[in-house]
């Protein structure tokens, strides 16, 4: 099992080492992903707990309440 893992790792390491255009493409892909996730985090996932609660205790209590509350069956 360990020998096979070493072979697979070596295969990919060798392949990435010999890339020419691929390295540039991977850099572009990584930069685009970083920008995309930064924009998503800023605009679509605001820090709800920081804006609505002042202390860590209040934040913790709210999270605990949300995790342990009973869900009502409305069929």
N, C-alpha and C positions, 0 to 999 in steps of 0.2 A: 504494500500500500504506500509506504513512504517512498520507495523507488519510483513508483508510477507518478507520484506527486512531483518528485524532482524532475522527471522527464517532461511532464506537462509544463511546469514552471520554466524549465530550460527552453522548451519549444517557443513559448511566448516571449521570453526574454530575448532570444535570438531573433525572432521575427520583428520585435520592436526596435532592436538595435540596428537592423538592416534597413529600416524604413527611411525613405528620403522625403517624399511628398507627404506621407502619412503622418509624420511628426508635426508638420505644420497644420495639417487638418485636425489632428487631435488637440493641438493648442487652441485652434479656433473653436472647436466644439466645447472645450472646457471653459473658455472665456464666455461663450454664449450662455452656457448653463449657469455660470456664476452670476452673470447679469440678470438672466431670467429669474432665478430664484431670489435674488436680492430685490428685484422689482415686485415679485409676488409677495414676498414677506412684508415689504413696506406698505403696499397698497391693499392687499387682500387679507392679511392676517395681523391686524393691529393687536397690541398688547392689552387685551381685555382686562386682565387682573390689575395691571399697573394703573390703568386709567380709572377703574371703578372702585378700587380699594386702596386705602392709605398705608396700612401696615401689613407685614408678613403674616401676622396672626389672622387678620381679616381674610387675607387671600387663602390661607390654609383652611380656615373654617369653611369658606365658600366651596373650595374644591372638595373637601370632605363631604359636605352636604350634598353636592351634586353627584358624587360617586355612590353615596349610600342611600339616597332618597328612593322612596317607593314609586314605581311607575303605575299610574292608574290605568285600568283596562277600560277603554271606551270603545266597545264594539257596537 
